[in-house]
Amino acid sequence: MTADPIVLTAAEARVLGALMEKEATTPEYYPLSLNALMNACNQKSNREPVMTLDEADVRQAIHGLEELRMAGASRSAEGRVAKYEHTLGEAFNFSRAESALVCVLLLRGPQTPGELRGRTERMHRFIEIADVLAGLEKLMQREPSLAVMLPRQPGSRESRYAHLLCGAVEAASFASPVSGAGPAASDERVESLENEVAELRREVESLRQKIDSLFGS
């Protein structure tokens, strides 16, 4: 691989992450057909953001990854249906730890070491947070660097890490919804929940009164 920085599109990053994930978690269905790959890209769970790529989007992303020698048509798949696989093992020679971290960062955006430890469990088990940090450090030390630690957000205990396969990361563009909401938004949520509980209590009391009148209790 060239030492020039890699800049994937959002669709290419999603396709690459989906291929890496399915190879590790459902190897019996890997490599993936175009339809299976599209479904993996558009999952509503374990994806941030949720995307709605169509076949043309996925084909274009695969073509872009082929030019970078990071993914393409499977050379071992049998049958008439074309199937696709990633080739990061040849491109980067990742360890299992590095591969798991890159995969989850591609699929879910910037995350803390604690989040990464939990979300990579199906691909690689990190015994301690220190092991996650060691894996991230290896990615950051590559040439060019493949990961970066983002500035800690106000009120956050842990810094978040992001991949650099889509180019430089603007930390502000990945503001955490919770931390960005502020105290006012939290107060509004609490008030809303309290109102819902109060309404439920009123409904329960009304039902109890109706039951008592019916049975003469």
N, C-alpha and C positions, 0 to 999 in steps of 0.2 A: 504493500500500500504506500501511496505517496504521503509525504509529511504535510501536505497542504490540508488546511482545515476542511472537514466535511460539513456540508450544509444541506440537510435533508428538508424536504417540504413536510408539512404536517401530515399529509396522507402517507408519504414514504415512511415517516417515523412510526405511524400507526400500523402500517403493514408489516414493517420489520419487527416491531414489538409483539404483534399478534403471532407471527411465525415463531419467534423465540419462545413465547409462552406456551403455545400448543405443542411444540417439540418436547418441552420439559414436562408438561402436565398431562397431555394425552398423546403419548408417542404412538399408540396404536392407530391413530387417525392422521398421522403426519407422514409425509408431506400433505399439504392441504389443496383441495380443489379450489377453483376460483370462487365458487359459491360459499364453501366453508370458510375461506379466507375473508370474504366480504362479511359474513356473519360474525366472525371473530373480531373484525375491526369495529363493527357496529354494536357490540355488546353494550348493554346498559349498566352491567355490573363490572367493577374493577377497571373502569375507564374514566379518564378525566382529561379533556372533556368528552362527553358522549358525542359520537360522530355519526353521520349518515352518508357513508360513501356508497356510490353505485358501482356497477361493474366497470364502467369506463374509468372511474377514479382509481379503482384498484389496479386495473391493467396499466394505466399510466404510471402509477407508483411503482409497480413491479419493473416496468421498463426503465425508470430512473434508477432503481436499485441495481438492476442488471448492469447498467453503465458504470456503476460504482463498484461492481463485483461484490455486492453485499447480499444479494438474493436473486432468484431466478427460477426457471423451470427445473423440476427435479430430474436428475440424471438417472435415478434408479426406479422411479415410479413405473408401475406396470398398468396396462389397460389403456383405453382410448381417451379417457378424461385427463387433460393436462393437470399436473399438480405442481405446487410451488414450495420452495424451501429457502431458508436463509443460508448464507455461507460465511457467517462471521467467524467461525472457527478458522477458516483459511485467511480471512482478512485481518483478524486481530489476535488470534490465539488466546482468547479469554480463558481465565480460570472459571470454574463453576460459580464461584462467588461473584466475580466481575460480571459474568453473563446474566446472573439473576438480578443484580442491581441495575444494569443497563436496561434490561427488559422492563422492569417495574417503573423505572424512571421514564422510559419511552411511553408507557401506557397510562401513567397516572400523574405525570408532571412532578414538580419539586416536592420533596418529602423529607421529613426528619429521619435520623437514623433509627429511631424507635418504630416509625411507620414502615420503613423499609425492612426492618427485621421481621415484622409480622407479615408483611405482604409478599415476601419472597419465600416463605416457609415451604410452599409446594415445590419450589425449584431448587432451593438450597437452604439448609438449616444453619443459621448463624447462632452459635452458642451464646455469645455475649454481644452487647452493643459495640464493644471494642473490635470485634471481628468485622462488623459492618463498617466501622470507621476505617479499618485497615483496607478493606476492599475499595472504599471510596477514595482513599489516599492513592491507591495504585492507579485508579482511573484518572485522577487529577495529575499524576506524575507522567502519564503517557505523553508522547509527542506526535501530534498535537494533543493537548489535554482533552479528555472526554467527559469531565465532570467539573463542577464548580460548587463551592459553598456560598450560599446567598447570605446577605446581611441579615442578622437576626431581627425579626419584627418586634415592635413594641409589645410587651406582655408575654412574649414567647420564651420558653425555657430552653428550647433547642433551635439550632440553626437548621435550615433546610438545604438540601442539595439538589442540583439539577444536572441533566446531561447537556452536553454541548454539541450533539450531533445535528441540531438544527441551527447552529450558530450561537453567537453570544446571547446571553439571557438578560433581559431587563427585569430586575427583581420586582419592580413596582407592578409589572404586568401579571405577576403571580401572587398578588396579595391574598392572604388566607381569608376566606369569607367570614370566618368566625372572628379573627383578630381585626379585620377591617370593618366589622359591623359596628363596633364601639359599644359603650355602656348603654346608650339610648336604645339601640336595637335589642340588646339583651333584656332591658327592662320591659320593652314592648312584648317580647316573647313570653316573659314571666306573667305579665298582666293578662295576655291572651289565654294562657293555660289556666290561670286562676279563674277567669270568667267561664271557661269551658267546664271546669270542675264544679263551679257554683251552679251552672245550668243543669248539669247531670244530677246534682243533689236535689234540685227542685223537681226534676222529672221523677226521680226515685220516690221522693216524698209524696208526689201527686199519685203515683201508682199505688203506694202503700195505703193512702187514704181510700182509694177506689176499692181496693181489695178488702179493707176493713168494713166498708159499707156494704159490700156484696155478701160477706160471710158473717156480718154482725159481730165482729170481734170488738 
